[in-house]
Amino acid sequence: MTREGDSRAEYVARVNRVIDHVEGNLDRRLSLAELAEVANFSPYHFHRIFSALVGETIGQFVQRVRLERAAAALLGDPEKSVTAVALDCGFSSPSTFARAFKEAFGVSATRWRAGEHDKIREAKRKIGKALRKPGEAVTISDCYLDPQTNNPTWRLSMSAKNEATITKNGLTATIEVAERDAQSVVYLRHTGPYGQVDLVPKLVAKLQRWAIPRGYVDSDSRVILVAHDNPSITDSDKLRLSVCFSAPEDAQAEGEFGTMTIPGGRYAVARVEIEREQIAAAWDAVCGGWLPQSGYQPDDRPCYEVMIVSPREHPEGKIVLDLCVPVRPL
């Protein structure tokens, strides 16, 4: 088996361990930390890798399997009460189960059991197919699938030099693994939602007004963005984003302006030229498309972005970024 094949098999094995663990423990609470430990990934990276490869978040997967198990139990064990089925499948209360079941299947659990809906036959067929193959290996594709259309939007090609070329609608990006030095930075941190278009420019301007007079940076310094939390995991009001500039090691923190060191070491660096709204998809392409066939896995150092060209400087209003993912051998 090739190195790429070995790497892919390891990622499939880790995802399958999680799937098996979920299916064997549906009757109790399953935390992200527990499932990430089963996969031997950090929670931050595990959530993104799982969702990119499987096509749904780990929370959505657990909820779906619980509902499918409950739907099958309602039909297969007509003597068991709806409440007992709900609790056996890990739902915290009958009311929580009732809302989730109706949202998923379009009917109440009682009507489902009675067969009073035209769509039940098709749903039963799908559930039966899923339950006949518990823990079946997840197929990991060479592409990132759009969660709305399920169409491949990123395709990857590997070279002998452990570089990958990502293409999307004529746009290209190259990933290479490189050693990066530790960086001392000054930063301004934002806590809360960070999807606003003008948020980063405002933070950059404010940091520049403080840092330039102190000789820490100049107007040509590149912006570094460190997202400390995964927006798919952390509540939006608790998300932390640090806007940074490289600075001398002796730079002094002052009030809301801080200093820190971004760790050095081995990183997968992906340069992307994209629309602003494609940033999340680009991260998923790297973590869910490139990593599983790269021979590397992410470690616990923070991911970060380096802004090479801002939308204001780009002739088409796009953004050019280096996406830096800390990696170690698989």
Secondary structure in CASP SS format (residue, H / E / C, confidence):
PFRMAT SS
TARGET T0000
AUTHOR 0000-0000-0000
METHOD secondary structure of the structure
MODEL  1
M C 1.00
T C 1.00
R H 1.00
E H 1.00
G H 1.00
D H 1.00
S H 1.00
R H 1.00
A H 1.00
E H 1.00
Y H 1.00
V H 1.00
A H 1.00
R H 1.00
V H 1.00
N H 1.00
R H 1.00
V H 1.00
I H 1.00
D H 1.00
H H 1.00
V H 1.00
E H 1.00
G H 1.00
N C 1.00
L C 1.00
D C 1.00
R C 1.00
R C 1.00
L C 1.00
S C 1.00
L H 1.00
A H 1.00
E H 1.00
L H 1.00
A H 1.00
E H 1.00
V H 1.00
A H 1.00
N C 1.00
F C 1.00
S C 1.00
P H 1.00
Y H 1.00
H H 1.00
F H 1.00
H H 1.00
R H 1.00
I H 1.00
F H 1.00
S H 1.00
A H 1.00
L H 1.00
V H 1.00
G C 1.00
E C 1.00
T C 1.00
I H 1.00
G H 1.00
Q H 1.00
F H 1.00
V H 1.00
Q H 1.00
R H 1.00
V H 1.00
R H 1.00
L H 1.00
E H 1.00
R H 1.00
A H 1.00
A H 1.00
A H 1.00
A H 1.00
L H 1.00
L H 1.00
G H 1.00
D C 1.00
P C 1.00
E C 1.00
K C 1.00
S C 1.00
V H 1.00
T H 1.00
A H 1.00
V H 1.00
A H 1.00
L H 1.00
D H 1.00
C C 1.00
G C 1.00
F C 1.00
S C 1.00
S C 1.00
P H 1.00
S H 1.00
T H 1.00
F H 1.00
A H 1.00
R H 1.00
A H 1.00
F H 1.00
K H 1.00
E H 1.00
A H 1.00
F H 1.00
G C 1.00
V C 1.00
S C 1.00
A H 1.00
T H 1.00
R H 1.00
W H 1.00
R H 1.00
A H 1.00
G C 1.00
E C 1.00
H C 1.00
D C 1.00
K C 1.00
I H 1.00
R H 1.00
E H 1.00
A H 1.00
K H 1.00
R H 1.00
K H 1.00
I H 1.00
G H 1.00
K H 1.00
A H 1.00
L H 1.00
R H 1.00
K C 1.00
P C 1.00
G C 1.00
E C 1.00
A C 1.00
V C 1.00
T C 1.00
I C 1.00
S C 1.00
D C 1.00
C E 1.00
Y E 1.00
L E 1.00
D C 1.00
P C 1.00
Q C 1.00
T C 1.00
N C 1.00
N C 1.00
P E 1.00
T E 1.00
W E 1.00
R E 1.00
L E 1.00
S E 1.00
M E 1.00
S C 1.00
A C 1.00
K C 1.00
N C 1.00
E C 1.00
A E 1.00
T E 1.00
I E 1.00
T E 1.00
K E 1.00
N C 1.00
G C 1.00
L E 1.00
T E 1.00
A E 1.00
T E 1.00
I E 1.00
E E 1.00
V E 1.00
A E 1.00
E E 1.00
R E 1.00
D C 1.00
A C 1.00
Q E 1.00
S E 1.00
V E 1.00
V E 1.00
Y E 1.00
L E 1.00
R E 1.00
H E 1.00
T E 1.00
G C 1.00
P C 1.00
Y C 1.00
G C 1.00
Q C 1.00
V C 1.00
D C 1.00
L H 1.00
V H 1.00
P H 1.00
K H 1.00
L H 1.00
V H 1.00
A H 1.00
K H 1.00
L H 1.00
Q H 1.00
R H 1.00
W H 1.00
A H 1.00
I C 1.00
P C 1.00
R C 1.00
G C 1.00
Y C 1.00
V C 1.00
D C 1.00
S C 1.00
D C 1.00
S C 1.00
R C 1.00
V E 1.00
I E 1.00
L E 1.00
V E 1.00
A E 1.00
H C 1.00
D C 1.00
N C 1.00
P C 1.00
S C 1.00
I C 1.00
T C 1.00
D C 1.00
S H 1.00
D H 1.00
K H 1.00
L C 1.00
R E 1.00
L E 1.00
S E 1.00
V E 1.00
C E 1.00
F E 1.00
S E 1.00
A C 1.00
P C 1.00
E C 1.00
D C 1.00
A C 1.00
Q C 1.00
A C 1.00
E E 1.00
G C 1.00
E C 1.00
F E 1.00
G E 1.00
T E 1.00
M E 1.00
T E 1.00
I E 1.00
P C 1.00
G C 1.00
G E 1.00
R E 1.00
Y E 1.00
A E 1.00
V E 1.00
A E 1.00
R E 1.00
V E 1.00
E E 1.00
I E 1.00
E C 1.00
R H 1.00
E H 1.00
Q H 1.00
I H 1.00
A H 1.00
A H 1.00
A H 1.00
W H 1.00
D H 1.00
A H 1.00
V H 1.00
C H 1.00
G H 1.00
G H 1.00
W H 1.00
L H 1.00
P H 1.00
Q H 1.00
S C 1.00
G C 1.00
Y E 1.00
Q E 1.00
P E 1.00
D C 1.00
D C 1.00
R C 1.00
P C 1.00
C C 1.00
Y E 1.00
E E 1.00
V E 1.00
M E 1.00
I E 1.00
V E 1.00
S C 1.00
P C 1.00
R C 1.00
E C 1.00
H C 1.00
P C 1.00
E C 1.00
G C 1.00
K C 1.00
I E 1.00
V E 1.00
L E 1.00
D E 1.00
L E 1.00
C E 1.00
V E 1.00
P E 1.00
V E 1.00
R E 1.00
P E 1.00
L C 1.00
END
